[in-house]
């Protein structure tokens, strides 16, 4: 099976100093790959580079056989990649419904929102609320729901558990696992919450100071005590 | 009492024009955080286009349509060629560039058409007809209300009912996130400038026949009134711009009616100072609308 996303030798920097060195990884269809590591390890930079928010860098990014270098950020979603940025990226001045519609707006005809509301009944209740009236958990659901409205094949998810209660984090992780199993959605999941991430991931990649320090099956990573102590802090 | 009624209707008619022009300022401020000080000059430029086209075709309405089309094109061009490249690290940059545009546009207009007043015809009679024995409204006033009302309704429908309107709002509020969702943010900015400039052109076409006539600086005074209206409305709020425009129109009408027309230009500035001192966020702005 050829990989859905293939990252090969990616080096990225803000200004002159590179933040990512020679990072390579693959994500298969229907696979959740967790990107782990301490603050400043380059996790968010990796996602931003993949979606073109950071300027072109050396290395190759191939999605479903297509080279993503030079693809404009606003075209990315048309390739089947949805990026939920850190801090959730809900447009707070728009309503829940408008945010969701925005996700699928580029598709013709526009996809129905009913399946999203079915997935997140809470959002259906708050359909006409403005983004800034939502709780943190609701915003995260909205951001994920909006990404799903684009019917992507790969979800880039940046710290979905940030600032959320453990119970809400658990719900979101369960939802991701369920989506993968039911629809074959692939997820590249950046998380500081290592336990949660490894509990649903198939593969794990550990970043340290911008380099890949380890890569293995999620279960093996969770069992590797030395690695956990050295890089993951538990 | 009759005089009061007359001044009220006259004020609302002027206020409608201020409202349209303030709306154009708000559209651009919301999308780019730039107060388009060049909007008056841009509107005058398109009024000259209308003048030339009407002169060539003999039809006021062909000229009118030409002004709106020229507004769309000029707005898009200004965004694409100039405003897109402004460094937003200081809010002053946008102001300086816009003021530079004013000088360029007014200079070029003066070179082409000369710095003299040209008579601008109104498409309808400006004589007020009597309602219940009181001369309140002219046919031209009715035209002004209808034109501004139509613009407000069309813009409202565009922004609240169409996918393009949703894209434009999202691009204005959250450009980075919008890009990730597939919104062509640059295109939305260009469209926003084009629409705003066309609305500005409409305001210019409506006001110039009621003033001294067509001149490269014909919109300077109107700009101050409309800017006051936009600030009064909070700069961020389209509804605020419309209400602010009507309020400024009424205030100026009463002042020039009861205190004399020569007081009016000073009164506009006075009103602007009062608004900035008393309610700098405007009547309708949500918190932290404005930092400069």
Interface residues (C-beta under 8 A of the other chain):
Chain A: X51 X53 X73 X74 X75 X76 X77 X78 X82 X83 X85 X89 X90 X91 X92 X93 X94 X98 X101 X102 X103 X105 X106 X110 X146 X150
Chain B: X163 X166 X167 X169 X170 X173 X174 X176 X177 X178 X179 X180 X181 X182 X183 X184 X185
